């Protein structure tokens, strides 16, 4: 392995440190939106970095060991490795977030979830949902109020999510006690501050509320960690197990997946990738069950947020591009209209059933709610003006930093490589991934040009960030092919993966530097 192969990663680390640790550089557009830096405190940062280094060493040991085993292991062992990766991801996320200075550690979670200004869904569930059926039947009228922030731009899924957590803690006192006892010190201190602040208000913080906030935090952390499973399965549709493992090992090291915990945005990636996997698997296998499940999953996503609309568009584009590719490869050239109509029909069935049930059981007109959500979102920029051309230039840099520049370098290597129709790695043709990658790129390009995310793109695009890891598949396939065709005797598996390990280390350094320096929220807790 040549040393010069690691120079781009070194440059990526230095650029990240220079941008984040120089107070003279604004992290946004002054006067419109800027991310805030966490004050640099030497001793606490040093201790946190040491802890992060130890956890990273354990994580690297796991993923490297898994890489040597996963290629030919049985299904039971594969499940064990993926479960281990989820646990490792959860552990890394938990301890790394609790390492920054006190007010920026996990103590941020109660403030983010409790106060209406930063989220509002817990407050909505706690104060306004007395009866679920009544709440849903009146939701369309509520959206007609024209709120342009969280409340008016989202379907009812998130308030109902918190209402279900409240019901769980009310119904199971043992669960409530367990949740309170398991809270880390930083979380407890934050809850004490909120309790003191709200003691004289009509709605003081209760023990039940503390349990609900901690449960929501844990679920969000777990949902983000679980993303590695559908991401692995989706990658494996196009490449070997080893390459799929290489791809998903980067997900726990994506900075945005950590700094925006426990916002609801961190919940979406696992559901979005699960939908894409079901859609791709259904298309490739002509599976009716998978299409119906995909329809149900996209409905579930749209019940939470309209951010799933681009995800649905990506799936449609994938099928269209795959159909066009199939037409070009068959003789005579015939476009597979029947296959497309079957995909649309079965997926719409899975989508329509819960849609109709909501209308019949709760008088909830979800299509009308979605239209009102879009109208309210459009009104946001009337109240909070943004300069389009400035954000058009800045957003690619913001997204790149939120992903991590080492991963972005791998993406560029993949996209700059010409697809080779003769390349075959294992039983998967490398070129088969390109319809999905082109679909992702087209959707992301349209979002970028639309100007819908002028400010906070790093958080709002969190649902799409796993796509960038999929874009690295061709780079890993090329490296595997080079080993297979250029050497009669392959080096040891560890030596083969020196570049991958170096990329993981570089990405981890960038991740730690970001978490220790950037806060994803506009208020200092406390």
Secondary structure as GFF3:
##gff-version 3
##sequence-region A 1 526
A	DSSP	three_ten_helix	3	6	.	.	.	ID=ss1
A	DSSP	alpha_helix	7	20	.	.	.	ID=ss2
A	DSSP	beta_strand	28	29	.	.	.	ID=ss3
A	DSSP	beta_strand	33	34	.	.	.	ID=ss4
A	DSSP	beta_strand	36	37	.	.	.	ID=ss5
A	DSSP	alpha_helix	42	69	.	.	.	ID=ss6
A	DSSP	alpha_helix	75	97	.	.	.	ID=ss7
A	DSSP	three_ten_helix	102	104	.	.	.	ID=ss8
A	DSSP	alpha_helix	108	114	.	.	.	ID=ss9
A	DSSP	alpha_helix	121	128	.	.	.	ID=ss10
A	DSSP	alpha_helix	132	137	.	.	.	ID=ss11
A	DSSP	alpha_helix	139	143	.	.	.	ID=ss12
A	DSSP	alpha_helix	157	171	.	.	.	ID=ss13
A	DSSP	alpha_helix	173	181	.	.	.	ID=ss14
A	DSSP	alpha_helix	185	198	.	.	.	ID=ss15
A	DSSP	alpha_helix	207	236	.	.	.	ID=ss16
A	DSSP	alpha_helix	241	248	.	.	.	ID=ss17
A	DSSP	three_ten_helix	251	253	.	.	.	ID=ss18
A	DSSP	alpha_helix	256	259	.	.	.	ID=ss19
A	DSSP	alpha_helix	265	285	.	.	.	ID=ss20
A	DSSP	alpha_helix	288	304	.	.	.	ID=ss21
A	DSSP	alpha_helix	308	329	.	.	.	ID=ss22
A	DSSP	alpha_helix	337	362	.	.	.	ID=ss23
A	DSSP	alpha_helix	366	378	.	.	.	ID=ss24
A	DSSP	alpha_helix	380	383	.	.	.	ID=ss25
A	DSSP	alpha_helix	388	403	.	.	.	ID=ss26
A	DSSP	alpha_helix	405	415	.	.	.	ID=ss27
A	DSSP	beta_strand	424	425	.	.	.	ID=ss28
A	DSSP	beta_strand	428	429	.	.	.	ID=ss29
A	DSSP	three_ten_helix	430	433	.	.	.	ID=ss30
A	DSSP	alpha_helix	434	450	.	.	.	ID=ss31
A	DSSP	alpha_helix	457	460	.	.	.	ID=ss32
A	DSSP	three_ten_helix	462	464	.	.	.	ID=ss33
A	DSSP	alpha_helix	465	470	.	.	.	ID=ss34
A	DSSP	alpha_helix	473	486	.	.	.	ID=ss35
A	DSSP	alpha_helix	493	496	.	.	.	ID=ss36
A	DSSP	alpha_helix	498	517	.	.	.	ID=ss37
A	DSSP	beta_strand	518	519	.	.	.	ID=ss38
###
